[in-house]
Amino acid sequence: MEKPAAEVIKGEGWGRFPDDLEYHSGFGNHFESEAIAGALPRGQNSPLICPFGLYAEQISGTSFTSPRKLNQRSWFYRIKPSVTHEPFWPREPSHKKLVSEFDGSNTVANPTQLRWKPVDIPDSPTDFIDGLYTICGAGSSFLRHGFAIHMYTANKSMDNCAFCNADGDFLVVPQQGRLWITTECGRLQVSPGEIVVLPQGFRFVVDLPDGPSRGYVAEVFGTHFQLPDLGPIGANGLAASRDFLAPTAWFEDCPRPGFTIIQKFGGELFNARQDFSPFNVVAWHGNYVPYKYDLSKFCPYNTVLIDHGDPSINTVLTAPTDKLGVALLDFVIFPPRWLVAEHTFRPPYYHRNCMSEFMGLIYGAKADGFLPGGASLHSCMTPHGPDTKTYEATVARGNEAGPHKITDTMAFMFESCLMPRTCPWALDSHFRDLDYYRCWIGLKSHFSHDKTDVKSNDLQNGNKSGCFEH
């Protein structure tokens, strides 16, 4: 049974978000946005004097010489430049549960199927940063290749501070409680059932208007998320570009004495003080921006005659590697959908995968006890598939099962080509389901054939073991 909701602990926050926040529509677009008309320079990026006396500042998400189709950067026109802060120093007390370098010194190799129950919301004041903790990952943020999977539980808005992730991009999946996220490009309201991508280097604040909050975070090092190619599906389907929303320019111009920039660098946190808000961007243009997406807008595809499709057909976003068709990390969802295949075992097939799969559940519950806010990890080549009850119930329905709609559920998967190492606190957590393996133990043999001839042949060949070879 889940713990009662913890007390709402309110910080200063960034004020109430309007219900009618405006957004730019499109994925990978080159946007331009002004909070004050005329704040964007015309005809050049960095004039000697910018309109309204603003400073021009560029943020680069890719190298200068990346191919134009992959190049990501934006120009900010701000009241004061972001360089105006004191030196960084290690944050005290240090955060003990964030990892971006995965090796034998800090994480464990474990091929066992793992599952966790939903983690309780803390009772003590905890904001998004302090409530963030790593579950597993692979690679290195310093080497610019790898990923990390985190979860968060929080009950307090961030107060007089902003977070900046120098290691990689965050893909945040809230499961409980809305997030009001203020970024240098503007504001985003993100509800459970939506996701938000916060690119490397952006400064942002997370407010919790609903109080207790919980969710999942995927982080990728050295690459960015993009839409998957549609191949023979054609020009339409899955996640439509027009349904991705980026913020519009918003700024504040007021003193913030003692304001702290908290930067994640190599998995460690560092603080730097300044006396103003980092959200002082009056106008901006470019294609390197935070964005959100409503998962209910996803257009799923499914088999309409026989067999079960591969889960890749439900990919929302992918972070590619240099190998064609191989993902550093895919974000895949399992939304409401119709099952209509004939003469087919309709649940996912039993599987061993060269990829590693981390599952989460936003809402809905599975028959095997997988609960919203919980998680599972099936690593490279570790067997997994439907539990005993699901298998037996599916087979019992027989071939005459009619069309069936899966409703009121939203599960997702982070899938990576890299083999994850698991954090010791995740393995030792009292929320880990140590009986997870038992959901498959009841699977029994349904093998049936005439053993008479086989037994006779085996006995003639001297086989007295009771195991029949054919």
Disulfide bonds with the S-S distance in Angstrom:
none
